[in-house]
Amino acid sequence: MTSRTPLAVAAAALVALSLAGCAEDSGGTTGGTTGSAGGAPSTSATAAASTDGSASPSAGAGGSSSAAVPAGDVLVTFARQGGIAGVNDRLVIRGDGGYSLQTRGGTRTGKLTAEELAALKAALASVDINKVPSVNDGGTVADGFTYSIIYNGREVVAEDGAIPPALQPVFGALSAIVSK
């Protein structure tokens, strides 16, 4: 029913490869806060994620055995790439509200307030992620962002100008966390 244009497939592949490339860059870092970012999936986590039918290397995001965020505890993983500044942000939020944010400037960890966590969980619960198309491209926003969200084991990729209405509150809440 849904056909994937070559541009959509290329955009999804670019996002997946970019996230995989970032995982490899941060995986070799030792010590400091970057090594405990909870961000980069290990090769074994990526391989395990691929066996569940997901072809995306980021489907196991947050699942590295050396990560500070064990895979079973991850509530949602969010990535935002592009824009005029060429950002590459990756946010992993645990069910208890603890989070790890990787940006070009480094890694930051923190904890959402009870209100922020409740609002995020409500926004996520309001979306039937299985009914949202996996790839949402066609945005015509110059220097826009490409977003990726992994929730309940399913990854959805969207571009500015083509974010499904059901996901707009979720992307807004997650972008606000990245920006704070």
CORQUIQUI-V159279 format. One line per field, one symbol per residue. phi: phi as a letter, one per 20 degrees, with the letter a starting at -180 (. if undefined). psi: psi as a letter, one per 30 degrees, with the letter a starting at -180 (. if undefined). burial: # if it has 9 or more other C-alpha atoms within 8 Angstrom, else .. A space follows every 50 residues. Layout:
phi = ???
psi = ???
burial = ???
//
This chain:
phi = .eddfgfffffffffffffffffffefefdmmfffdfmdeffgfffffff feneeefefegndffeefdfgfefebcccccomfemfbdcdcdefenfbc cdcfepdcdabffgffffffffffffdegfeegfccdofdeflfeddccd blmcdcdbdgncfggfegffffffffffee
psi = ekkkleeeeeeeeeeeeeeeeeeeefffkklafefgfgekkleeeeeeef fgfkfkfgfgkggkfglfjkeffkekkkkkkblefhlikkkkklfgfklk kklffakklaklleeeeeeeeeeeffkjfffkkekjagkhjkhllklkkj khgkkkkllkfgkkeffeeeeeeeeeeef.
burial = .......##.##..###.##.###.##......#########..##.### ......########..#.###..##########...########..#### ###...###..#....#..#..#...........###......####### #..#######.###..##.#..##...#..
//
